[in-house]
Amino acid sequence: MKEKFNKIYLWTAGIVTALGALPFMIMPLKATKSTLGIDLSAQLDIIPLVAHWGVMVTGIGVFLCVAAMVPKLRKSALIYATLEKLYMVGLLIYFMLTNSEISDHYLLIFAVDSSLIIGAVFYYFLNKEKNKRIT
């Protein structure tokens, strides 16, 4: 049961993460407009940052998929991915409290990343006993 959940969670988190960020990697200007409703055509100087984020998060998604097949990579993949998602969720909570106009664009990312964080916490507690035996 644990191993089945582990693989399903890692594959799901990896695919959602990779495919969610892939458009930002390939065509950041169009993806930002269609996905987030933010027009960056007047701010072309930040397009490399958006594309860089897309590459990084797509890579995290691929790393999670590889970790689903290679158990030795799971701990590092989950730590890295969960920290990235915690940062994004924390940033969005900050914007929700201070500037709701900005946060409105990121509600989908907030929901997905929050769900993946909950899944990572569930993964940790499900495998806690296993981790104690290894150390």
C-alpha positions as CSV (number, residue, x, y, z in Angstrom):
1,M,0.0,0.0,0.0
2,K,2.7,2.4,1.0
3,E,4.8,1.8,-2.2
4,K,1.7,2.1,-4.4
5,F,0.8,5.5,-2.8
6,N,4.5,6.6,-3.0
7,K,4.6,5.9,-6.8
8,I,1.2,7.4,-7.5
9,Y,1.9,10.5,-5.5
10,L,5.4,11.0,-7.1
11,W,4.1,10.4,-10.6
12,T,1.1,12.7,-10.1
13,A,3.1,15.5,-8.5
14,G,5.8,15.2,-11.1
15,I,3.5,15.2,-14.1
16,V,1.4,18.1,-12.7
17,T,4.5,20.1,-11.9
18,A,6.3,19.5,-15.2
19,L,3.3,20.0,-17.4
20,G,2.1,23.1,-15.4
21,A,5.4,24.8,-15.9
22,L,6.3,23.6,-19.4
23,P,4.4,26.4,-21.3
24,F,6.3,29.0,-19.3
25,M,9.6,27.3,-20.3
26,I,8.6,27.1,-24.0
27,M,6.7,30.4,-24.5
28,P,6.8,32.5,-21.4
29,L,5.0,35.6,-22.8
30,K,2.0,33.7,-24.2
31,A,1.8,31.3,-21.2
32,T,1.8,34.1,-18.7
33,K,-1.1,35.8,-20.6
34,S,-3.2,32.7,-21.1
35,T,-2.6,30.9,-17.8
36,L,-2.3,33.7,-15.3
37,G,-4.0,36.5,-17.2
38,I,-1.0,38.7,-16.9
39,D,0.2,40.6,-19.9
40,L,4.0,41.0,-19.9
41,S,4.3,42.6,-23.3
42,A,5.1,45.9,-21.7
43,Q,7.7,44.3,-19.4
44,L,9.8,42.2,-21.8
45,D,12.8,42.5,-19.6
46,I,11.4,39.9,-17.1
47,I,10.6,37.3,-19.7
48,P,14.0,35.5,-19.1
49,L,13.0,35.2,-15.4
50,V,9.7,33.7,-16.2
51,A,11.3,31.3,-18.7
52,H,14.0,30.4,-16.0
53,W,11.2,29.6,-13.5
54,G,9.6,27.4,-16.2
55,V,12.8,25.5,-16.8
56,M,13.4,25.1,-13.0
57,V,9.9,23.9,-12.2
58,T,9.7,21.6,-15.2
59,G,13.0,20.1,-14.0
60,I,11.5,19.6,-10.5
61,G,8.6,17.7,-12.1
62,V,10.9,15.5,-14.1
63,F,12.9,14.8,-11.0
64,L,9.8,13.8,-9.1
65,C,8.9,11.3,-11.9
66,V,12.4,9.8,-11.9
67,A,12.2,9.6,-8.1
68,A,9.0,7.5,-8.5
69,M,11.1,4.9,-10.3
70,V,14.3,5.3,-8.2
71,P,13.6,5.1,-4.4
72,K,17.0,6.4,-3.5
73,L,16.1,9.8,-5.0
74,R,12.8,10.2,-3.3
75,K,13.9,12.0,-0.1
76,S,16.0,14.6,-2.0
77,A,13.4,15.1,-4.7
78,L,10.6,15.6,-2.1
79,I,12.7,18.0,0.0
80,Y,13.6,20.1,-3.0
81,A,10.1,20.1,-4.5
82,T,8.3,20.8,-1.2
83,L,10.6,23.7,-0.3
84,E,9.9,25.3,-3.7
85,K,6.2,24.8,-3.3
86,L,6.2,26.1,0.3
87,Y,8.0,29.2,-0.9
88,M,5.5,29.8,-3.6
89,V,2.5,29.2,-1.3
90,G,4.0,31.4,1.4
91,L,4.6,34.2,-1.1
92,L,1.0,33.9,-2.4
93,I,-0.4,34.0,1.2
94,Y,1.7,37.2,1.7
95,F,0.2,38.7,-1.5
96,M,-3.3,37.6,-0.4
97,L,-2.9,39.5,2.8
98,T,-1.3,42.6,1.3
99,N,-2.4,42.9,-2.3
100,S,-5.3,40.8,-3.4
101,E,-5.0,42.1,-7.0
102,I,-1.8,40.3,-7.5
103,S,-2.8,37.1,-5.7
104,D,-6.0,36.7,-7.9
105,H,-3.8,35.7,-10.8
106,Y,-2.1,32.9,-8.9
107,L,-5.1,31.1,-7.3
108,L,-4.7,28.0,-9.5
109,I,-1.0,27.7,-8.6
110,F,-1.8,28.3,-5.0
111,A,-4.4,25.4,-5.0
112,V,-2.1,23.0,-6.9
113,D,1.0,23.7,-4.8
114,S,-0.9,23.5,-1.5
115,S,-2.4,20.2,-2.5
116,L,1.1,18.9,-3.4
117,I,2.5,20.1,0.0
118,I,-0.3,18.2,1.7
119,G,0.5,15.1,-0.3
120,A,4.2,15.5,0.7
121,V,3.3,15.7,4.3
122,F,1.1,12.6,4.0
123,Y,4.0,10.8,2.2
124,Y,6.3,11.7,5.0
125,F,4.0,10.4,7.8
126,L,3.2,7.3,5.7
127,N,6.9,6.5,5.4
128,K,8.0,7.7,8.8
129,E,8.3,4.2,10.3
130,K,10.3,3.1,7.2
131,N,12.7,6.1,7.7
132,K,13.3,5.2,11.3
133,R,14.4,1.6,10.4
134,I,16.8,2.9,7.7
135,T,18.7,5.3,10.0
